[in-house]
Amino acid sequence: MSVEVIGFRAEWCGPCKQLRPILDELDEEYEDVEFSHVDIEEETETVNEYSVQAVPTLVILGNGEVQTQMTGFQQKETIEEQLSALV
C-alpha cells in the first residue's frame, strides 16, 4: 500500500510550527511514507479537495484514498498509531 501524509498548515499558525518537527522526524523514520506540506493560503484547491476547515490538519492517504483526517496538534505517538495500521 502506498501511504502519504499531507500536513495542512499556515505561516501564522503556532500549533503548525510545533507539529512540523514531528512530521520531519517521522519522514526520516518512515522511508515508505511520503510526507508533504500544504500552505492553506497558497494551495486553496487542495484545501477544498480535502475539505480542510482548520489548521493544522493531517490527512493520511492509503492508495490515494483518505484513511484518516486529524485536526489540531497531534502527538508523535498518535500519528505513529495511524501509520502503523497502514504500513
C-alpha positions in Angstrom: 0.0 0.0 0.0 1.3 3.5 -0.8 0.9 5.8 2.1 1.0 9.6 2.1 0.7 12.1 4.9 -0.3 15.6 3.9 0.1 18.3 6.5 -2.0 21.4 6.1 -0.6 24.4 7.7 -0.3 28.2 7.7 2.6 30.5 8.5 0.7 32.3 11.3 -0.3 29.0 13.0 1.5 28.3 16.2 0.4 24.6 16.5 1.5 24.1 12.9 5.0 25.2 13.8 5.0 22.8 16.7 3.9 19.9 14.5 6.4 20.5 11.7 9.5 19.0 13.5 7.4 15.9 14.5 6.4 15.4 10.8 10.1 15.9 9.7 11.2 13.3 12.3 8.5 10.8 11.1 9.6 11.5 7.5 13.1 10.3 8.4 11.8 7.2 10.2 9.2 6.0 7.7 11.0 5.6 4.4 8.0 4.1 2.7 5.7 7.0 3.6 5.6 10.2 1.5 5.2 13.4 3.5 4.1 16.7 2.0 3.1 20.1 3.4 0.4 22.4 2.1 0.1 26.0 2.9 -3.6 26.7 3.1 -3.3 30.2 1.8 -1.3 29.2 -1.3 -3.0 25.9 -2.3 -6.7 26.6 -1.9 -7.7 23.9 -4.4 -6.0 21.2 -2.4 -7.6 22.6 0.8 -11.0 22.4 -0.8 -10.3 18.9 -2.2 -9.8 17.5 1.3 -12.4 19.8 3.0 -9.9 21.2 5.4 -11.6 23.5 7.9 -8.8 24.3 10.4 -5.1 24.1 10.8 -3.1 22.1 11.5 -4.8 19.2 9.7 -3.2 15.9 8.8 -4.7 13.8 6.0 -3.3 10.3 5.7 -3.9 8.5 2.4 -3.6 4.9 1.6 -3.5 4.0 -2.1 -4.8 7.5 -2.8 -7.9 7.2 -0.5 -8.3 9.2 2.7 -7.8 6.8 5.6 -7.9 9.3 8.4 -8.0 13.0 8.9 -6.9 14.6 12.2 -7.3 18.3 13.1 -5.2 20.1 15.7 -1.8 19.4 17.1 -1.1 15.7 17.3 1.5 13.9 19.4 4.0 11.8 17.5 2.6 8.6 19.1 -0.9 9.3 17.8 0.4 9.8 14.2 2.5 6.6 14.5 -0.5 4.6 15.6 -2.3 5.7 12.4 0.7 4.9 10.2 1.4 1.5 11.7 -2.1 0.4 10.7 -1.2 1.2 7.1 2.5 0.4 6.7 
